[in-house]
Amino acid sequence: MSYRPDESNALIYAEGAWLQGAIVTGVLYGVVIVLSVMCWRSLWPRAQSHATGYKTNRFLLCYVAFLFVVGTIYVAFNAQITQLGFIDNRLYPGGPSAFEEATSSPPLNTAFVVSDWCADLLMIWRCTVVYRDTGIYFIIVGLGSLLFLGTLITGTLWLVIVSTPVQSASGWMSFSLLFPYLCFSLAINIFISLLTVLRLLYHRHRISKVLGLGHGAIYASFAAIVIESAAIYSICSLLYLIPYTLNSPISYAFMQLLGEAQVVAPLLIIYRIAVGKAWTNRSTTLMDDNSIQLRRPLDLPKPPPPAAPLNVEISFHQEIARDESIRSPKLPYPLLESTEDYANMPDTFGRAI
C-alpha cells in the first residue's frame, strides 16, 4: 500500500525543495552561532581595553551582535512559514509549495534585506581598506557609495511592494521583484569581489618580489581570497539566480540558504580581522619598511620563562704519592704490625702498656 499523495512529481519535487531548504537553513544558523561566539571572544578583550583601535573593535562587536539578531529573526520566521505551509495549511490549493510562494512574511523579508545591506556595506568597506594609499582610493569610495545606494533603493522598493495587500493574493510580485533586486546585489558583489581579489593578487606579487616566493600567501591564499571577497555570498546568489532563470524548483531551497549566507560571509571577514589575519592599513607599507603585520600585538606569543640556572658541582680528590727518596723522621719506636705488639710495648718508664 502506497501512501504517496495524488500529486505530480514536479509538485512533490517543489515541496521537497522548500522543506530541504528550511532544514539546511537551520544548519547554517548553527554556523552563525559558532562564528558569532568566536568573534565575540576575540573582540571583547580589545573592546574593553583602551589600546589603539578599540573604537573600531567596539563597532565591530555591535555589528556582530546586530548580525546575530538579524540571522536569528530570519531563521525563526523561516521555520514558522515552513510550519504554516506543511502543517497548518497542508490542504492549501496547490500544496505547501504554492502556499510558500504565495505567502509573504514581513519580518522574514525585512531580515533578508537588512542582512543583505549589512553584507554589502562590509564588502564595500573592505574594498576601500585594501585600496587605501592608492591613487584610485576616492574613486573606489565613490563607486561603492553609488552601488550601495542602488541596493538600498531597490531593496526598499521590494519590501514596500511585497508588503501590500495585493501580494497576499498572489506571489508573482514577490519573485518578480526579488529577482532584479538580487541580480543588482549580485552584480555589486561580483564587481567588488573582483576588485578585492585583484588587489590581493597584486599585493602578493609585491611581497614575493621583495621577500621571495611564499611570503605573500597569507594575503592571497585560497581561503583569504574566498573570505575577503565574500565569495560565499556571491556563490549562494548564483545558486539561486541560475535555477530561477531556468524555472527550476531547486531555486526555492537556495533562496532560503541565501538569507543565512548573507550573515555567514561578513562574520568570517570580521573573525579574520579580530584574529589579525585580515588585510590591515599597514599591509601597504611593505615597500617602505619591509615589514608585514601578521598578528596584532595582543596576539603575539608570550616569551618562554627564563631557564633555571645550571648548578654544576665540581669536587677535587687529592691523591698522595709517596716518594721513597724522602725519608720520614725517625720514630722512637718501630712501626708495629698488630695491636698485641702495642700492648707489649714498654712506655717511657719501662712498663708495659
MOCOR-V882776 format. One line per field, one symbol per residue. phi: phi as a letter, one per 30 degrees, with the letter a starting at -180 (. if undefined). psi: psi as a letter, one per 40 degrees, with the letter a starting at -180 (. if undefined). Layout:
phi = ???
psi = ???
//
This chain:
phi = .ccdddbddddddddddddddddddddddddddddddddddddddddddcddiddddddddddddddddddddddddddddddddcbdbdcdejjedddddcccceddddddddddddddddddddddddcdicdcedddddddddddddddddddddddddcdddddcbcdddddddddddddddddddddddddddddddddddddddcjdjdcddcbddddddddchddddddddddddddddhcddddddddddddddcddddddddddddicddcddddcdddbhbbcdbdedcdddddddddddccccbccdcccccddcddddcdbddccbddddddddddcicdd
psi = hhehigiiddddddddddddddddddddddddddddddddddddddddifiheddddddddddddddddddddddddddddddddecdfdehheaddddddehhhdddddddddddddddddddddddddeifieedddddddddddddddddddddddddeeidddddiedddddddddddddddddddddddddddddddddddddddeiideeddefidddddddefdddddddddddddddefheedddddddddddeddddddddddddefeihidedeededefihgdiideeiiiiiiiiiihhhhhihhhhhhhheehhiihidiihididddddehiaeeeii.
//
